[in-house]
């Protein structure tokens, strides 16, 4: 786990209607590395975005879905999501400003 750097922790933002509506409440949702913990996610967000202070982080592990292609069954990859709560005196995250 020591090989995961802070820029490897955040994979991409989650862009859904629910996550966009929660941005007004200073909640931002990201797909993160499956082995990342809450402390690593907090440090990664604060280092990647200037002036951002994280109040708390909620994480959830999402199991892969069962898929079928013809007679072959399989599963999609597992993912991990993190909901990052910002403090009141924190700046907004810029990548979400144009959405």
Secondary structure, DSSP 4 states (H G I P E B T S, - for coil): -TT--HHHHEEEE--SHHHHHHGGGTEEEEEE-TT--HHHHHHHHHHHSTT--EEEEEEEEEPPPEEEETTEEEEPPPEEEEEEEEPTTSPPPGGGTT-
